[in-house]
Amino acid sequence: MFQGGAGFIGSHLVDRYIELGHEVVVIDNFSTGFQKNIHPKARVVEMDLSNAALEELVVSEKPDLINHHAAQINVRTSVDQPLFDLDINQRNTVRLLEAAKKAQVKKFIFASSGGTVYGETEHQPIPEPYSGTPLSPYGINKLASEHYLSFYSGQSGMRWTILRYANVYGPRQNIYGEAGVIAIFLDRVKRGLPPIIYGDGEQVRDYIHVEDIVSANMMFSHIDSEVGIYNVGTGKGTTLNRLVAFISEIIPEALPPVYEQERPGDLRWNILCVDKLRALGWQPLVNMKEGIVKLI
């Protein structure tokens, strides 16, 4: 059972599950996802996770695995509307965990955010044990949901994996989503508009292609797979200035960026240490040039 399967990352994961022969039930309220993204062999239930019928649905389906990607993904929205973010990203997750407990679900995968749960850090790749302070309600609620997952696992014996994603990019990314800076930059360049950079452009991020996110999820989709928290990134950082320059190398007609005032709460530096995941045999395979070319 997949929550958020009409979205950017979720739809790619649903595709892979179906390619591997699994039956997939997608739950999505289509607030940001699209029907066209969903594999035709997936069974779709249009439902918000706040719906009282959620528990009955999960219990009746009795899935072996729940992969939870449904979320409010805009960090700025969480800052402006913290109660809204709390309802979507924490309370709905707890509702789903309660339903999973009653349905005796065997495995639960939770998509967390390596870009926000750690807060400001020293300028070195961030390992999973690092105890930081999230700077936004989005990061706070993701971190709280991780703790709830651990709690419910203790209550029911359900196995779990938490995947803390770096900055994901790739096909089907919604250009209106705050986190999709590569998609947003490319959209503006294609329309003959300059990319907009908030601040000096020296902010560093770890960009990972959605295909590598899919391969990481598949490693943990077996019922007896590893339990724990794993960063999913490249371990390499790219500044916004370098990203824009890289796009200009691929699209020479791209206009130079426009710089606007830095936004409060934006992290200056975020690169994930992925040694723990690499130790299991995983590695990112799509480099940035290849990934961006695929989007043009």
Buried (B, 14 or more C-beta within 10 A) or exposed (E): BBBBBBBBBBBBBBBBBBEEEBEBBBBBBBEBBBEEBBBEEBEBBEBBBEBEEBBEBBBEBEBBBBBBBBBBBBBBBBBEBBEEBBBBBBBBBBBBBBBBBBBEBBBBBBBBBBBBBBBEBEEEBBEBEBEBEBBBBBBBBBBBBBEBBBEBBEEBEBBBBBBBBBBBBBBBBBEEBBBBBBBBBBBBBEEEEBBEBBBEBEBBBBBBBBBBBBBBBBBBBEEEBBBEBBBBBBBBBBBBBBBBBBBBEBBEEBBEBEBEEBEEBEBEBBBBBBEBBEEEEBEBEBEBEEBBEEBE
